[in-house]
Amino acid sequence: MAEHKAQLVVIGSGPGGYTAAFRAADLGLDVILVERYDTLGGVCLNVGCIPSKALLHAAKVIDDAAAMAEHGVTFGKPKIDALKLSAWKHDVVGRLTGGITQLAQARKVRVIHATAKFASAKTLRLDDDETITFEQCIIAAGSQCAELTGLPDDPRIIDSTGALDISPLPKRLLVVGGGIIGLEMAGVYSALGTDVSVVELMDTLMPGTDQDLLRPFLKIVKPRYEAIMLATKVTGMRTTVPGIEVSFEGKNAPSIGIYDRVLIAVGRRANGDKLDAEKAGVNFSEHGVIDVDKQMRTNVPHIFAIGDIVPGPMLAHKASHEAKVAAEVAAGEKSYFDARTIPSVAYTDPEIAWVGLTETEAKEQGVDYDKTQIPWAASGRAMSLGRSEGFTKLLWDKNTGRILGGAIVGPNAGELIAEIGLAIEMGADSADIGLTVHSHPTLSETVAFAAEAYAGTLTDLYLPKKK
C-alpha cells in the first residue's frame, strides 16, 4: 500500500481545484492534486461550462443564419450531423483538459487519479487503499446534479451531463427545471430541430432573476418552444415504448405528455457530505455545504474549502478566485476573499447577465436607488446586428451616486457585464463610466449611455429631466 506525503493536497481538479494547486505550487509548496475521474478539469471542463458552450455556439450559428432571411440573406435548412458535432465538442474539451495536465507537469504538481476521503484531520484514504498524509488540504470537490426521487430507471431520462450527448437527437424533449442550465440546453436542442417543452415549478423562469430581464428572452423563445409550463408540477413519469409518459399538475399544463427524452435540470447539490469530512472534524450542512471564513478556512484551520462546496453561487469564476485565496493563505500570505460582487450569466439567446445589486434585492432590502435603462434600439451596433430587443440597466446609490449593480440582455451580454463588475469594484460613479471613451459603434456604448443618462449628459436618447 503506497503512502504519499505532501505539504498541500487538493481534492478535486475543477476550475477551483486546479487553480488552487497551481497557485500553491507557484508559491513553493509541494502539492498533490487528487481527481477521481480520468481527466482533469472537473465538471466545468468535461461535462459542464465548456462542452455546453461549444454546443451553444453551434445553436447560435443556426439561429443567426435563420434570422438573416428577414434581411434578404437566405440559407438552406441546416443538415445536422450529430456525431460530427459531438466529436468537435469532445475535441474542444480534450485540448483544454490536456492543457491542464501539461500545466500540472510544468509546475511539478503530482496528480493522483482516485477517489479521496478523509481518514483523519491529516490523512486521506484513496479508493485503492493508498493514503496521503498532508500538512494542509483544500477541498474542491464541487457539486453534482440534484435528483428527483421516484423516477423510472430509463436512459431516456437524463441529467445535464447526459444532455451533452446529443446523438441521436430526440424529436421531443421535456426540460424539467426552468433555471439557467435547463434553459441553455433547451436552446441547444431547439436550434438543432428538437421540439422543446420546459416545465418549472415556480411561476417564473430563472427564479430570483429580475423579471424585466426575462421579457426579451421570452419574446424570442416562446414561438420556438412547444410549451413553457410555469407554476406546474411534474407528478409522475412512466416508461412506455413510444417515450417517457409524464404527468403534470398545473393551471395551463396538459395532464399527460409523451417525450423521447426528459432532461432533469433542477439544480445542483454540494458534495461536502461525501468525503467523510466528519473524520477530519470538518463541519458540513445537511445539504453538503461547508462553511468557511474570508480566508476560505473551514472550522479546522489547516483545511480549506472552495467552489461549489461552500456557500454562494455555484460558479466556476467564483471558485477560481476563492482558490487563489486558499492557496495563498496556505503558503503563509495574508489573503482574503472580499469580492464586492460576482457576475452571473445565462448563455441563452439572448444572453442575460447581471452583477451587483439586482432590483429585486434592492426592493427587498429597502435600498434607496435610481435606475437608468437604455434600450438597444438606441444602439447603432445592435441595430446593425438585427438584435435590438435587449437593453442595458444600471442601478445607482441615490445618496452617493455610485453604481450598485447592473444587468444586460442581448448578444454578448456575458462579455459586456465585466465592465459593470469592474465599475462596482472600483466604486465608480456615472462620470467615471460616462467620461470613459467607448468605441463606436459597439454594444459596450450602451453602458456609457446608461451612465450618461444618470449624469444628465446623454444625447443619443431624449429623456425628460426629472423634477
One Martini backbone bead per residue (centre of mass of N, CA, C, O) as a GRO file, in nm:
protein
  467
    1MET     BB    1   0.091   0.040   0.027
    2ALA     BB    2   0.075   0.352  -0.058
    3GLU     BB    3   0.252   0.651   0.058
    4HIS     BB    4   0.172   0.987   0.074
    5LYS     BB    5   0.330   1.319   0.062
    6ALA     BB    6   0.228   1.662   0.163
    7GLN     BB    7   0.176   1.989   0.215
    8LEU     BB    8  -0.048   1.981  -0.024
    9VAL     BB    9  -0.394   1.898  -0.075
   10VAL     BB   10  -0.617   1.850  -0.357
   11ILE     BB   11  -0.972   1.815  -0.396
   12GLY     BB   12  -0.998   1.850  -0.706
   13SER     BB   13  -0.991   1.967  -1.078
   14GLY     BB   14  -1.125   2.213  -1.112
   15PRO     BB   15  -1.112   2.547  -1.131
   16GLY     BB   16  -1.039   2.545  -0.828
   17GLY     BB   17  -0.832   2.312  -0.794
   18TYR     BB   18  -0.615   2.384  -1.012
   19THR     BB   19  -0.566   2.671  -0.913
   20ALA     BB   20  -0.469   2.599  -0.630
   21ALA     BB   21  -0.234   2.413  -0.708
   22PHE     BB   22  -0.078   2.619  -0.889
   23ARG     BB   23  -0.045   2.849  -0.686
   24ALA     BB   24   0.101   2.686  -0.467
   25ALA     BB   25   0.340   2.601  -0.646
   26ASP     BB   26   0.435   2.895  -0.710
   27LEU     BB   27   0.482   2.929  -0.380
   28GLY     BB   28   0.647   2.637  -0.304
   29LEU     BB   29   0.464   2.398  -0.284
   30ASP     BB   30   0.387   2.069  -0.212
   31VAL     BB   31   0.171   1.903  -0.455
   32ILE     BB   32  -0.148   1.735  -0.447
   33LEU     BB   33  -0.374   1.609  -0.702
   34VAL     BB   34  -0.710   1.499  -0.674
   35GLU     BB   35  -0.882   1.275  -0.913
   36ARG     BB   36  -1.149   1.063  -0.997
   37TYR     BB   37  -1.096   1.111  -1.284
   38ASP     BB   38  -0.916   1.077  -1.585
   39THR     BB   39  -0.961   1.387  -1.600
   40LEU     BB   40  -0.914   1.706  -1.595
   41GLY     BB   41  -1.152   1.990  -1.486
   42GLY     BB   42  -1.409   1.873  -1.422
   43VAL     BB   43  -1.722   1.963  -1.490
   44CYS     BB   44  -1.674   2.214  -1.661
   45LEU     BB   45  -1.483   2.088  -1.887
   46ASN     BB   46  -1.632   1.803  -1.939
   47VAL     BB   47  -1.975   1.855  -1.836
   48GLY     BB   48  -2.018   2.181  -1.887
   49CYS     BB   49  -1.931   2.480  -1.980
   50ILE     BB   50  -1.773   2.399  -2.242
   51PRO     BB   51  -1.956   2.198  -2.404
   52SER     BB   52  -2.209   2.379  -2.393
   53LYS     BB   53  -2.079   2.623  -2.551
   54ALA     BB   54  -2.030   2.473  -2.810
   55LEU     BB   55  -2.330   2.414  -2.866
   56LEU     BB   56  -2.428   2.711  -2.847
   57HIS     BB   57  -2.273   2.803  -3.094
   58ALA     BB   58  -2.419   2.627  -3.297
   59ALA     BB   59  -2.698   2.746  -3.237
   60LYS     BB   60  -2.630   3.040  -3.315
   61VAL     BB   61  -2.565   2.994  -3.610
   62ILE     BB   62  -2.846   2.892  -3.686
   63ASP     BB   63  -3.012   3.137  -3.587
   64ASP     BB   64  -2.863   3.358  -3.748
   65ALA     BB   65  -2.918   3.245  -4.028
   66ALA     BB   66  -3.229   3.255  -4.008
   67ALA     BB   67  -3.254   3.567  -3.947
   68MET     BB   68  -3.144   3.671  -4.237
   69ALA     BB   69  -3.402   3.636  -4.410
   70GLU     BB   70  -3.529   3.916  -4.328
   71HIS     BB   71  -3.252   4.057  -4.485
   72GLY     BB   72  -3.191   3.874  -4.766
   73VAL     BB   73  -3.055   3.605  -4.631
   74THR     BB   74  -3.061   3.271  -4.757
   75PHE     BB   75  -3.064   2.956  -4.619
   76GLY     BB   76  -3.050   2.648  -4.580
   77LYS     BB   77  -3.122   2.376  -4.429
   78PRO     BB   78  -2.977   2.229  -4.183
   79LYS     BB   79  -2.733   1.973  -4.143
   80ILE     BB   80  -2.724   1.732  -3.888
   81ASP     BB   81  -2.421   1.606  -3.741
   82ALA     BB   82  -2.407   1.477  -3.437
   83LEU     BB   83  -2.134   1.326  -3.434
   84LYS     BB   84  -1.954   1.561  -3.536
   85LEU     BB   85  -2.036   1.763  -3.317
   86SER     BB   86  -1.937   1.588  -3.079
   87ALA     BB   87  -1.641   1.569  -3.169
   88TRP     BB   88  -1.581   1.870  -3.143
   89LYS     BB   89  -1.646   1.893  -2.846
   90HIS     BB   90  -1.430   1.685  -2.753
   91ASP     BB   91  -1.188   1.843  -2.864
   92VAL     BB   92  -1.212   2.089  -2.688
   93VAL     BB   93  -1.188   1.940  -2.419
   94GLY     BB   94  -0.916   1.792  -2.472
   95ARG     BB   95  -0.737   2.044  -2.501
   96LEU     BB   96  -0.790   2.159  -2.215
   97THR     BB   97  -0.720   1.913  -2.036
   98GLY     BB   98  -0.437   1.878  -2.154
   99GLY     BB   99  -0.333   2.155  -2.060
  100ILE     BB  100  -0.355   2.098  -1.755
  101THR     BB  101  -0.158   1.865  -1.746
  102GLN     BB  102   0.087   2.033  -1.842
  103LEU     BB  103   0.078   2.238  -1.605
  104ALA     BB  104   0.130   2.030  -1.384
  105GLN     BB  105   0.404   1.935  -1.487
  106ALA     BB  106   0.549   2.213  -1.490
  107ARG     BB  107   0.486   2.241  -1.158
  108LYS     BB  108   0.506   1.960  -1.008
  109VAL     BB  109   0.226   1.833  -0.989
  110ARG     BB  110   0.077   1.578  -0.831
  111VAL     BB  111  -0.119   1.322  -0.985
  112ILE     BB  112  -0.422   1.160  -0.861
  113HIS     BB  113  -0.635   0.892  -0.957
  114ALA     BB  114  -0.895   0.928  -0.719
  115THR     BB  115  -1.077   0.859  -0.434
  116ALA     BB  116  -1.130   1.084  -0.162
  117LYS     BB  117  -1.098   1.036   0.199
  118PHE     BB  118  -1.122   1.081   0.523
  119ALA     BB  119  -0.935   0.957   0.814
  120SER     BB  120  -0.827   1.242   0.902
  121ALA     BB  121  -0.684   1.559   0.963
  122LYS     BB  122  -0.402   1.424   0.790
  123THR     BB  123  -0.579   1.205   0.617
  124LEU     BB  124  -0.604   1.016   0.316
  125ARG     BB  125  -0.823   0.787   0.151
  126LEU     BB  126  -0.810   0.571  -0.106
  127ASP     BB  127  -0.971   0.339  -0.321
  128ASP     BB  128  -0.671   0.172  -0.322
  129ASP     BB  129  -0.549   0.208  -0.014
  130GLU     BB  130  -0.424   0.462  -0.026
  131THR     BB  131  -0.225   0.737   0.107
  132ILE     BB  132  -0.245   1.080   0.245
  133THR     BB  133  -0.017   1.298   0.385
  134PHE     BB  134  -0.084   1.619   0.545
  135GLU     BB  135  -0.078   1.962   0.630
  136GLN     BB  136  -0.273   2.056   0.394
  137CYS     BB  137  -0.616   2.138   0.273
  138ILE     BB  138  -0.821   2.141  -0.033
  139ILE     BB  139  -1.159   2.164  -0.094
  140ALA     BB  140  -1.279   2.074  -0.450
  141ALA     BB  141  -1.555   1.871  -0.496
  142GLY     BB  142  -1.814   2.013  -0.548
  143SER     BB  143  -2.084   1.897  -0.756
  144GLN     BB  144  -2.420   1.777  -0.829
  145CYS     BB  145  -2.689   1.662  -0.955
  146ALA     BB  146  -2.998   1.698  -0.891
  147GLU     BB  147  -3.262   1.493  -0.773
  148LEU     BB  148  -3.535   1.291  -0.845
  149THR     BB  149  -3.772   1.109  -0.706
  150GLY     BB  150  -3.924   0.820  -0.852
  151LEU     BB  151  -3.775   0.747  -1.105
  152PRO     BB  152  -3.723   0.585  -1.373
  153ASP     BB  153  -3.510   0.346  -1.525
  154ASP     BB  154  -3.397   0.551  -1.795
  155PRO     BB  155  -3.200   0.669  -2.059
  156ARG     BB  156  -3.419   0.904  -2.133
  157ILE     BB  157  -3.331   0.999  -1.850
  158ILE     BB  158  -3.161   1.305  -1.788
  159ASP     BB  159  -2.892   1.502  -1.741
  160SER     BB  160  -2.663   1.742  -1.812
  161THR     BB  161  -2.462   1.533  -1.910
  162GLY     BB  162  -2.651   1.373  -2.106
  163ALA     BB  163  -2.726   1.627  -2.286
  164LEU     BB  164  -2.441   1.632  -2.442
  165ASP     BB  165  -2.564   1.376  -2.579
  166ILE     BB  166  -2.711   1.428  -2.897
  167SER     BB  167  -2.685   1.126  -2.984
  168PRO     BB  168  -2.971   1.112  -3.073
  169LEU     BB  169  -3.205   1.321  -3.174
  170PRO     BB  170  -3.482   1.431  -3.046
  171LYS     BB  171  -3.807   1.520  -3.110
  172ARG     BB  172  -3.880   1.523  -2.795
  173LEU     BB  173  -3.838   1.764  -2.520
  174LEU     BB  174  -3.805   1.767  -2.164
  175VAL     BB  175  -3.768   2.033  -1.929
  176VAL     BB  176  -3.680   2.007  -1.588
  177GLY     BB  177  -3.634   2.323  -1.538
  178GLY     BB  178  -3.601   2.699  -1.541
  179GLY     BB  179  -3.308   2.734  -1.543
  180ILE     BB  180  -3.010   2.787  -1.682
  181ILE     BB  181  -2.935   2.501  -1.768
  182GLY     BB  182  -3.203   2.422  -1.905
  183LEU     BB  183  -3.215   2.668  -2.108
  184GLU     BB  184  -2.958   2.614  -2.261
  185MET     BB  185  -3.036   2.326  -2.365
  186ALA     BB  186  -3.296   2.409  -2.501
  187GLY     BB  187  -3.156   2.587  -2.717
  188VAL     BB  188  -2.996   2.368  -2.854
  189TYR     BB  189  -3.226   2.169  -2.936
  190SER     BB  190  -3.399   2.369  -3.092
  191ALA     BB  191  -3.184   2.442  -3.313
  192LEU     BB  192  -3.157   2.120  -3.394
  193GLY     BB  193  -3.498   2.040  -3.409
  194THR     BB  194  -3.632   2.021  -3.140
  195ASP     BB  195  -3.906   1.970  -2.942
  196VAL     BB  196  -3.963   2.204  -2.679
  197SER     BB  197  -4.012   2.168  -2.323
  198VAL     BB  198  -4.100   2.360  -2.024
  199VAL     BB  199  -4.078   2.298  -1.665
  200GLU     BB  200  -4.199   2.496  -1.376
  201LEU     BB  201  -4.276   2.539  -1.044
  202MET     BB  202  -4.258   2.816  -1.077
  203ASP     BB  203  -4.380   3.144  -1.203
  204THR     BB  204  -4.076   3.142  -1.321
  205LEU     BB  205  -3.802   3.195  -1.475
  206MET     BB  206  -3.526   3.225  -1.324
  207PRO     BB  207  -3.528   3.235  -1.025
  208GLY     BB  208  -3.448   3.571  -0.894
  209THR     BB  209  -3.479   3.722  -1.146
  210ASP     BB  210  -3.532   3.983  -1.311
  211GLN     BB  211  -3.815   4.015  -1.504
  212ASP     BB  212  -3.716   4.215  -1.732
  213LEU     BB  213  -3.493   4.016  -1.846
  214LEU     BB  214  -3.708   3.799  -1.969
  215ARG     BB  215  -3.875   3.932  -2.196
  216PRO     BB  216  -3.688   3.909  -2.447
  217PHE     BB  217  -3.654   3.603  -2.424
  218LEU     BB  218  -3.956   3.517  -2.446
  219LYS     BB  219  -4.013   3.646  -2.723
  220ILE     BB  220  -3.826   3.436  -2.868
  221VAL     BB  221  -3.899   3.137  -2.741
  222LYS     BB  222  -4.204   3.089  -2.757
  223PRO     BB  223  -4.219   3.020  -3.070
  224ARG     BB  224  -4.005   2.776  -3.047
  225TYR     BB  225  -4.163   2.639  -2.833
  226GLU     BB  226  -4.402   2.421  -2.743
  227ALA     BB  227  -4.356   2.475  -2.419
  228ILE     BB  228  -4.436   2.683  -2.118
  229MET     BB  229  -4.451   2.562  -1.780
  230LEU     BB  230  -4.587   2.723  -1.516
  231ALA     BB  231  -4.669   2.633  -1.214
  232THR     BB  232  -4.556   2.326  -1.249
  233LYS     BB  233  -4.603   1.980  -1.182
  234VAL     BB  234  -4.440   1.680  -1.153
  235THR     BB  235  -4.613   1.367  -1.078
  236GLY     BB  236  -4.491   1.176  -1.319
  237MET     BB  237  -4.330   0.870  -1.452
  238ARG     BB  238  -4.340   0.664  -1.759
  239THR     BB  239  -4.256   0.380  -1.923
  240THR     BB  240  -4.254   0.365  -2.279
  241VAL     BB  241  -4.216   0.296  -2.603
  242PRO     BB  242  -4.260   0.591  -2.724
  243GLY     BB  243  -4.192   0.700  -2.415
  244ILE     BB  244  -4.213   0.945  -2.176
  245GLU     BB  245  -4.457   0.957  -1.934
  246VAL     BB  246  -4.599   1.269  -1.834
  247SER     BB  247  -4.722   1.419  -1.543
  248PHE     BB  248  -4.939   1.698  -1.456
  249GLU     BB  249  -4.966   2.007  -1.240
  250GLY     BB  250  -5.165   2.272  -1.375
  251LYS     BB  251  -5.337   2.521  -1.513
  252ASN     BB  252  -5.190   2.498  -1.833
  253ALA     BB  253  -5.149   2.196  -1.825
  254PRO     BB  254  -5.112   1.897  -1.917
  255SER     BB  255  -5.169   1.583  -1.798
  256ILE     BB  256  -5.014   1.459  -2.058
  257GLY     BB  257  -4.685   1.348  -2.185
  258ILE     BB  258  -4.472   1.255  -2.466
  259TYR     BB  259  -4.116   1.171  -2.459
  260ASP     BB  260  -3.798   1.096  -2.578
  261ARG     BB  261  -3.686   1.314  -2.366
  262VAL     BB  262  -3.559   1.382  -2.024
  263LEU     BB  263  -3.460   1.674  -1.848
  264ILE     BB  264  -3.289   1.710  -1.543
  265ALA     BB  265  -3.294   2.067  -1.409
  266VAL     BB  266  -3.284   2.123  -1.051
  267GLY     BB  267  -2.984   2.147  -0.999
  268ARG     BB  268  -2.740   2.154  -0.730
  269ARG     BB  269  -2.513   1.955  -0.515
  270ALA     BB  270  -2.315   1.935  -0.265
  271ASN     BB  271  -2.013   1.724  -0.160
  272GLY     BB  272  -1.950   1.746   0.162
  273ASP     BB  273  -2.093   1.444   0.240
  274LYS     BB  274  -1.861   1.252   0.058
  275LEU     BB  275  -1.567   1.266   0.254
  276ASP     BB  276  -1.557   1.213   0.561
  277ALA     BB  277  -1.523   1.494   0.722
  278GLU     BB  278  -1.575   1.408   1.022
  279LYS     BB  279  -1.286   1.271   1.056
  280ALA     BB  280  -1.161   1.583   1.048
  281GLY     BB  281  -1.385   1.790   1.181
  282VAL     BB  282  -1.573   1.880   0.950
  283ASN     BB  283  -1.822   2.091   0.875
  284PHE     BB  284  -2.164   2.016   0.760
  285SER     BB  285  -2.444   2.012   0.588
  286GLU     BB  286  -2.730   1.855   0.470
  287HIS     BB  287  -2.633   1.985   0.173
  288GLY     BB  288  -2.299   1.981   0.164
  289VAL     BB  289  -2.208   2.241   0.313
  290ILE     BB  290  -1.917   2.447   0.371
  291ASP     BB  291  -1.797   2.647   0.601
  292VAL     BB  292  -1.632   2.973   0.575
  293ASP     BB  293  -1.404   3.207   0.563
  294LYS     BB  294  -1.222   3.466   0.412
  295GLN     BB  295  -0.979   3.229   0.387
  296MET     BB  296  -1.124   2.940   0.341
  297ARG     BB  297  -1.172   2.827   0.618
  298THR     BB  298  -1.250   2.603   0.821
  299ASN     BB  299  -1.290   2.477   1.143
  300VAL     BB  300  -1.022   2.364   1.026
  301PRO     BB  301  -0.742   2.549   0.976
  302HIS     BB  302  -0.586   2.336   0.758
  303ILE     BB  303  -0.876   2.342   0.618
  304PHE     BB  304  -1.011   2.396   0.303
  305ALA     BB  305  -1.273   2.567   0.101
  306ILE     BB  306  -1.420   2.555  -0.239
  307GLY     BB  307  -1.679   2.655  -0.426
  308ASP     BB  308  -1.960   2.462  -0.443
  309ILE     BB  309  -1.906   2.366  -0.129
  310VAL     BB  310  -1.973   2.658  -0.072
  311PRO     BB  311  -2.106   2.936  -0.024
  312GLY     BB  312  -2.286   3.038  -0.293
  313PRO     BB  313  -2.238   3.050  -0.606
  314MET     BB  314  -2.219   2.806  -0.873
  315LEU     BB  315  -1.911   2.920  -0.991
  316ALA     BB  316  -1.614   2.914  -1.151
  317HIS     BB  317  -1.511   3.211  -1.093
  318LYS     BB  318  -1.535   3.185  -0.791
  319ALA     BB  319  -1.349   2.942  -0.742
  320SER     BB  320  -1.079   3.066  -0.855
  321HIS     BB  321  -1.063   3.295  -0.644
  322GLU     BB  322  -1.071   3.120  -0.390
  323ALA     BB  323  -0.821   2.950  -0.457
  324LYS     BB  324  -0.604   3.170  -0.427
  325VAL     BB  325  -0.657   3.230  -0.136
  326ALA     BB  326  -0.603   2.949  -0.016
  327ALA     BB  327  -0.314   2.916  -0.126
  328GLU     BB  328  -0.193   3.172   0.005
  329VAL     BB  329  -0.255   3.098   0.297
  330ALA     BB  330  -0.100   2.826   0.293
  331ALA     BB  331   0.173   3.006   0.220
  332GLY     BB  332   0.142   3.274   0.432
  333GLU     BB  333  -0.062   3.468   0.332
  334LYS     BB  334  -0.274   3.774   0.338
  335SER     BB  335  -0.566   3.653   0.234
  336TYR     BB  336  -0.888   3.754   0.080
  337PHE     BB  337  -1.237   3.716   0.027
  338ASP     BB  338  -1.368   4.046  -0.115
  339ALA     BB  339  -1.588   4.045  -0.313
  340ARG     BB  340  -1.846   4.249  -0.410
  341THR     BB  341  -1.887   4.072  -0.680
  342ILE     BB  342  -2.079   3.830  -0.890
  343PRO     BB  343  -2.126   3.717  -1.188
  344SER     BB  344  -2.408   3.644  -1.408
  345VAL     BB  345  -2.484   3.387  -1.667
  346ALA     BB  346  -2.698   3.341  -1.948
  347TYR     BB  347  -2.649   3.131  -2.242
  348THR     BB  348  -2.865   3.242  -2.411
  349ASP     BB  349  -3.133   3.353  -2.644
  350PRO     BB  350  -3.056   3.584  -2.507
  351GLU     BB  351  -2.838   3.705  -2.310
  352ILE     BB  352  -2.800   3.700  -1.943
  353ALA     BB  353  -2.675   3.966  -1.725
  354TRP     BB  354  -2.538   4.006  -1.385
  355VAL     BB  355  -2.442   4.259  -1.128
  356GLY     BB  356  -2.486   4.292  -0.821
  357LEU     BB  357  -2.746   4.467  -0.760
  358THR     BB  358  -3.074   4.403  -0.767
  359GLU     BB  359  -3.393   4.498  -0.779
  360THR     BB  360  -3.505   4.284  -0.595
  361GLU     BB  361  -3.304   4.338  -0.363
  362ALA     BB  362  -3.352   4.640  -0.323
  363LYS     BB  363  -3.650   4.609  -0.236
  364GLU     BB  364  -3.607   4.409   0.000
  365GLN     BB  365  -3.379   4.614   0.144
  366GLY     BB  366  -3.450   4.928   0.103
  367VAL     BB  367  -3.305   5.064  -0.127
  368ASP     BB  368  -3.184   5.376  -0.240
  369TYR     BB  369  -3.261   5.402  -0.587
  370ASP     BB  370  -3.151   5.427  -0.919
  371LYS     BB  371  -3.250   5.415  -1.275
  372THR     BB  372  -3.098   5.307  -1.585
  373GLN     BB  373  -3.231   5.255  -1.927
  374ILE     BB  374  -3.115   5.102  -2.237
  375PRO     BB  375  -3.219   5.061  -2.539
  376TRP     BB  376  -3.102   4.892  -2.824
  377ALA     BB  377  -3.246   5.085  -3.029
  378ALA     BB  378  -3.002   5.307  -2.961
  379SER     BB  379  -2.808   5.103  -3.111
  380GLY     BB  380  -2.623   5.071  -3.387
  381ARG     BB  381  -2.506   4.787  -3.343
  382ALA     BB  382  -2.770   4.635  -3.281
  383MET     BB  383  -2.911   4.707  -3.545
  384SER     BB  384  -2.686   4.577  -3.736
  385LEU     BB  385  -2.756   4.284  -3.597
  386GLY     BB  386  -3.068   4.250  -3.542
  387ARG     BB  387  -3.050   4.321  -3.196
  388SER     BB  388  -3.291   4.527  -3.030
  389GLU     BB  389  -3.427   4.375  -2.767
  390GLY     BB  390  -3.242   4.488  -2.568
  391PHE     BB  391  -3.060   4.589  -2.257
  392THR     BB  392  -2.938   4.844  -2.025
  393LYS     BB  393  -2.876   4.831  -1.664
  394LEU     BB  394  -2.859   5.072  -1.392
  395LEU     BB  395  -2.758   5.114  -1.052
  396TRP     BB  396  -2.804   5.373  -0.796
  397ASP     BB  397  -2.692   5.568  -0.543
  398LYS     BB  398  -2.860   5.834  -0.416
  399ASN     BB  399  -2.635   5.939  -0.209
  400THR     BB  400  -2.350   5.888  -0.395
  401GLY     BB  401  -2.370   5.788  -0.717
  402ARG     BB  402  -2.304   5.497  -0.712
  403ILE     BB  403  -2.263   5.192  -0.823
  404LEU     BB  404  -2.455   4.877  -0.764
  405GLY     BB  405  -2.565   4.775  -1.054
  406GLY     BB  406  -2.629   4.531  -1.330
  407ALA     BB  407  -2.776   4.476  -1.667
  408ILE     BB  408  -2.789   4.241  -1.955
  409VAL     BB  409  -2.957   4.213  -2.279
  410GLY     BB  410  -2.790   4.011  -2.513
  411PRO     BB  411  -2.548   3.991  -2.709
  412ASN     BB  412  -2.267   3.949  -2.512
  413ALA     BB  413  -2.335   4.000  -2.207
  414GLY     BB  414  -2.104   3.833  -2.069
  415GLU     BB  415  -1.885   4.039  -2.164
  416LEU     BB  416  -2.009   4.324  -2.078
  417ILE     BB  417  -2.034   4.288  -1.757
  418ALA     BB  418  -1.738   4.350  -1.665
  419GLU     BB  419  -1.750   4.659  -1.649
  420ILE     BB  420  -1.952   4.670  -1.415
  421GLY     BB  421  -1.787   4.510  -1.213
  422LEU     BB  422  -1.549   4.708  -1.205
  423ALA     BB  423  -1.711   4.957  -1.115
  424ILE     BB  424  -1.793   4.840  -0.842
  425GLU     BB  425  -1.505   4.779  -0.730
  426MET     BB  426  -1.422   5.101  -0.777
  427GLY     BB  427  -1.660   5.299  -0.709
  428ALA     BB  428  -1.822   5.413  -0.937
  429ASP     BB  429  -1.949   5.666  -1.128
  430SER     BB  430  -2.097   5.817  -1.394
  431ALA     BB  431  -1.839   5.969  -1.485
  432ASP     BB  432  -1.641   5.733  -1.504
  433ILE     BB  433  -1.805   5.601  -1.738
  434GLY     BB  434  -1.900   5.836  -1.935
  435LEU     BB  435  -1.585   5.951  -1.969
  436THR     BB  436  -1.536   5.689  -2.103
  437VAL     BB  437  -1.415   5.594  -2.399
  438HIS     BB  438  -1.612   5.448  -2.643
  439SER     BB  439  -1.657   5.257  -2.893
  440HIS     BB  440  -1.757   5.312  -3.242
  441PRO     BB  441  -1.970   5.069  -3.284
  442THR     BB  442  -2.105   4.945  -2.973
  443LEU     BB  443  -2.241   4.775  -2.705
  444SER     BB  444  -2.075   4.923  -2.475
  445GLU     BB  445  -2.214   5.205  -2.502
  446THR     BB  446  -2.466   5.141  -2.322
  447VAL     BB  447  -2.317   5.190  -2.057
  448ALA     BB  448  -2.256   5.487  -2.106
  449PHE     BB  449  -2.545   5.580  -2.151
  450ALA     BB  450  -2.648   5.506  -1.864
  451ALA     BB  451  -2.454   5.706  -1.726
  452GLU     BB  452  -2.542   5.964  -1.877
  453ALA     BB  453  -2.835   5.955  -1.786
  454TYR     BB  454  -2.764   6.009  -1.485
  455ALA     BB  455  -2.591   6.279  -1.550
  456GLY     BB  456  -2.741   6.438  -1.802
  457THR     BB  457  -2.557   6.376  -2.101
  458LEU     BB  458  -2.749   6.253  -2.296
  459THR     BB  459  -2.794   6.232  -2.674
  460ASP     BB  460  -2.913   5.945  -2.792
  461LEU     BB  461  -3.145   6.041  -2.601
  462TYR     BB  462  -3.467   6.140  -2.485
  463LEU     BB  463  -3.479   6.257  -2.145
  464PRO     BB  464  -3.663   6.370  -1.924
  465LYS     BB  465  -3.643   6.568  -1.666
  466LYS     BB  466  -3.623   6.557  -1.344
  467LYS     BB  467  -3.790   6.710  -1.067
   0.00000   0.00000   0.00000
